[in-house]
Amino acid sequence: MSLHDHFDTSIKFNARLLQEFYDSYDEELEMELDELRLESENHPQSDEEKQWRREYFRELLRLQGELVKLQEWVQRTGYRLIILFEGRDAAGKGGVIKRITQRLNPRVCRVTVLPAPNDREKTQWYFQRYIAHLPAAGEMVLFDRSWYNRAGVERVMGFCSAKELEEFYRSVPEFEKMLSRSGIKIIKYWFSITDQEQEIRFLSRIHDPLKQWKLSPMDLESRRLWEDYTQAKEDMLERTHFPDAPWWVVQGVDKKKARLNCIRHLLTQIPYEAVEPPSVTLPAREHKPDYIRTPVPPHMVVPEHY
């Protein structure tokens, strides 16, 4: 190969590498772009709104870079972290969780979403089914709803008795103290939105066929029982705000600000520092002169419609 051919090949390879980089970011930002489409359909964006959106993306990418540093530090030091996400239905918990985990290794940072307890689990110690999901050394676990279901939906919907609720309030401080004493850091977030904002988000889900799956009968019932959930939330925050595991309230009416504020606050709660990653060298591929690649049968190939 001549020097000119080598130079030309190098340029094409670097261009392809750059394109792969852009493609990966396009896919990861798809959910953000979808929101932009919906916003644009509802009303044209002003210059100020466009500028804020650019600033939001820049800050989100910066914070996600810090989350990667946090992940490396957690893995290197054996730190154990639990983050609980509670709040109103449609308050934005899922959106924040997606942005936190978007660039992280799922083997280090995993999300736990437990279904309703089955008949056997209903007879267990209440906290028992959550224990299997606690982090080992070098792991972060994000609970999309947690054992605080008992103080919220179970209380309001009558899935637990008054006696079971009081036992929960007696047990939860000891349970969380045990976790803290064992070296597990607990961070608890409550996402708050207004009555009017929840109504708008529910209506948006009802009329968007891509989001209707997000609305469950329980969500609709929570809308009717707004004030009952408010009372349950106020009692829960008052009775379970502990020095070792305090509650932090995220104002969620503006979803983008809520995401940035929550991630930024999370990063301030952990004494992480940048860890020098191990150097990685891509090994040269071996070429075996006697190897002949077998063609893939045409009937096995997915038709290329695009």
Disulfide bonds with the S-S distance in Angstrom:
none
